[in-house]
Amino acid sequence: MADYNKFTDHELASLLKEDDHLAYNLIFERYAGVLVAHAYRVLANQDIANDVTQDVFLALWENRHHFKLTTSLTSYLFTAVRNRVINNIAHQKVIDKYADSIVNFMDNHYPAADEQLMAKELSELIDKEIATLPSKMRNVFLLNKNEELSYKEIGQKLNISDQTAKQQVYNALKYLRLKLHMLFLL
């Protein structure tokens, strides 16, 4: 059995292309530590530096059949780590930008959207309760609130007194307040 420690990087790269696990392991042993240190200097995060280096070695193994060494193995590995570090930084910037946009949306838009939804639900609830009013009371109430007619105009339109129109609106509001209060307590 050959002494792999005596092989040059070029010889190890050639053996790697032939699925030689020992050559791969020796390349890993020779360069993993310095590549992690190189990645760490830029990333300042040991776990990410380890991951970047592992990714480079995984890609080296997975692409070993197509691997062409045009420079030194050292240059190839350092360039691969540098590219992964750059991709990692770019990816982190995208994540940070996305997270900032979510926070910005939550701070500036979500409450408004939530308030709009609550207002819509409340409006639907009020409409539902208005529909349960006795028909004459409901008619007077809607003329006053939706069409903004005065008590006098309602009285003339429905042939009732101003005071009756006023009382019907008062009774409708009292009923609605009570019903809505009870619903909010649930």
VMD Tcl script that draws the C-alpha trace (Angstrom):
set ca {
  {0.00 0.00 0.00}
  {1.30 3.42 -0.96}
  {2.18 6.11 1.57}
  {-0.42 8.78 0.73}
  {1.38 11.41 2.80}
  {4.13 11.47 0.15}
  {1.72 12.23 -2.70}
  {1.52 15.74 -4.10}
  {-1.77 17.60 -4.29}
  {-1.92 16.90 -8.03}
  {-1.44 13.18 -7.45}
  {-4.12 13.19 -4.73}
  {-6.50 15.04 -7.07}
  {-5.94 12.39 -9.75}
  {-6.62 9.61 -7.23}
  {-9.73 11.45 -6.07}
  {-11.14 11.33 -9.61}
  {-10.77 7.54 -9.40}
  {-12.97 7.36 -6.26}
  {-10.02 6.97 -3.90}
  {-11.38 7.58 -0.39}
  {-7.95 7.67 1.17}
  {-6.88 10.48 -1.17}
  {-10.04 12.39 -0.28}
  {-9.43 11.89 3.45}
  {-5.85 13.11 3.15}
  {-6.95 16.22 1.22}
  {-9.48 16.86 3.97}
  {-6.87 16.39 6.72}
  {-4.38 18.68 4.98}
  {-6.74 21.57 4.32}
  {-9.85 21.48 6.51}
  {-8.27 23.30 9.45}
  {-6.81 26.19 7.45}
  {-9.99 26.51 5.36}
  {-12.16 26.73 8.48}
  {-9.80 29.36 9.91}
  {-9.94 31.29 6.64}
  {-13.75 31.22 6.59}
  {-13.91 32.13 10.28}
  {-11.80 35.27 9.75}
  {-14.47 36.60 7.41}
  {-17.64 35.18 8.98}
  {-16.72 35.45 12.67}
  {-18.92 32.42 13.34}
  {-17.31 29.03 13.98}
  {-20.40 26.96 13.11}
  {-20.94 28.71 9.79}
  {-17.20 28.50 8.98}
  {-17.35 24.74 9.64}
  {-20.48 24.41 7.49}
  {-18.93 26.35 4.62}
  {-15.81 24.16 4.70}
  {-17.88 20.97 4.92}
  {-19.93 22.14 1.91}
  {-16.74 22.69 -0.09}
  {-15.46 19.20 0.71}
  {-18.85 17.64 0.04}
  {-18.98 19.36 -3.36}
  {-15.42 18.21 -4.04}
  {-16.41 14.59 -3.42}
  {-19.72 14.79 -5.29}
  {-18.06 16.39 -8.33}
  {-14.86 14.34 -8.23}
  {-15.50 12.75 -11.64}
  {-15.77 16.17 -13.30}
  {-13.06 17.77 -11.19}
  {-10.36 19.52 -13.24}
  {-7.49 21.06 -11.39}
  {-6.19 23.99 -13.47}
  {-4.41 25.66 -10.55}
  {-3.00 24.28 -7.35}
  {-5.33 22.32 -5.07}
  {-4.71 24.94 -2.38}
  {-5.86 27.77 -4.68}
  {-8.86 25.74 -5.78}
  {-10.00 25.02 -2.20}
  {-9.40 28.57 -0.94}
  {-11.32 29.98 -3.92}
  {-14.18 27.54 -3.30}
  {-14.31 28.56 0.38}
  {-14.15 32.26 -0.54}
  {-17.06 31.83 -2.98}
  {-19.11 29.96 -0.37}
  {-18.38 32.66 2.19}
  {-19.52 35.34 -0.27}
  {-22.68 33.35 -1.03}
  {-23.31 32.91 2.68}
  {-22.92 36.64 3.34}
  {-25.19 37.50 0.40}
  {-27.75 34.94 1.59}
  {-27.60 36.36 5.13}
  {-28.17 39.86 3.74}
  {-31.24 38.60 1.89}
  {-32.51 36.95 5.08}
  {-31.84 40.11 7.10}
  {-33.58 42.27 4.49}
  {-36.57 39.92 4.44}
  {-36.73 39.86 8.24}
  {-36.52 43.67 8.33}
  {-39.35 43.93 5.79}
  {-41.52 41.61 7.88}
  {-40.81 43.63 11.03}
  {-41.50 46.85 9.12}
  {-44.77 45.44 7.79}
  {-45.80 44.24 11.24}
  {-44.96 47.62 12.76}
  {-46.59 49.73 10.08}
  {-49.27 47.69 8.35}
  {-50.37 44.78 10.45}
  {-52.12 46.85 13.12}
  {-54.00 48.73 10.40}
  {-54.93 45.49 8.68}
  {-55.95 44.01 12.03}
  {-58.01 47.10 12.86}
  {-59.69 46.98 9.45}
  {-60.55 43.33 9.96}
  {-61.92 44.04 13.43}
  {-63.92 47.02 12.12}
  {-65.37 44.86 9.35}
  {-66.30 42.11 11.81}
  {-67.87 44.65 14.17}
  {-69.82 46.19 11.30}
  {-71.11 42.75 10.28}
  {-72.06 42.04 13.88}
  {-73.95 45.33 14.15}
  {-75.74 44.68 10.84}
  {-76.74 41.25 12.11}
  {-78.15 42.72 15.30}
  {-79.95 45.51 13.41}
  {-81.64 42.81 11.33}
  {-83.13 41.36 14.56}
  {-84.86 44.65 15.48}
  {-88.65 44.79 15.09}
  {-89.41 45.96 11.55}
  {-90.84 49.44 12.42}
  {-87.97 50.15 14.83}
  {-85.42 48.92 12.30}
  {-86.92 51.06 9.53}
  {-86.83 54.24 11.68}
  {-83.31 53.46 12.89}
  {-81.96 52.89 9.35}
  {-83.60 56.06 8.04}
  {-81.89 58.02 10.82}
  {-78.45 56.35 10.72}
  {-78.00 55.32 7.07}
  {-79.98 58.00 5.26}
  {-79.27 60.61 7.95}
  {-82.87 61.83 8.07}
  {-83.94 63.98 10.98}
  {-86.69 62.83 13.36}
  {-89.02 65.33 11.72}
  {-88.24 63.98 8.21}
  {-88.72 60.40 9.40}
  {-92.04 61.35 11.02}
  {-93.26 62.93 7.80}
  {-92.10 60.00 5.67}
  {-93.68 57.33 7.92}
  {-96.66 59.34 9.21}
  {-95.49 59.20 12.82}
  {-94.65 61.94 15.26}
  {-91.14 63.35 15.64}
  {-91.18 62.11 19.23}
  {-92.10 58.55 18.16}
  {-89.25 58.53 15.64}
  {-86.86 59.79 18.33}
  {-88.05 57.15 20.80}
  {-87.71 54.36 18.23}
  {-84.08 55.37 17.49}
  {-83.37 55.63 21.23}
  {-84.85 52.15 21.84}
  {-82.91 50.68 18.91}
  {-79.63 52.12 20.20}
  {-80.34 50.91 23.74}
  {-81.09 47.42 22.42}
  {-77.99 47.34 20.20}
  {-75.69 48.56 22.99}
  {-77.01 45.87 25.31}
  {-76.64 43.11 22.69}
  {-73.13 44.19 21.68}
  {-72.08 44.55 25.30}
  {-73.28 41.01 26.00}
  {-71.45 39.70 22.91}
  {-68.17 41.33 23.95}
  {-68.42 39.81 27.41}
  {-68.50 36.29 25.92}
}
mol new
graphics top color blue
foreach p $ca { graphics top sphere $p radius 0.5 }
foreach p [lrange $ca 0 end-1] q [lrange $ca 1 end] { graphics top cylinder $p $q radius 0.2 }
display resetview
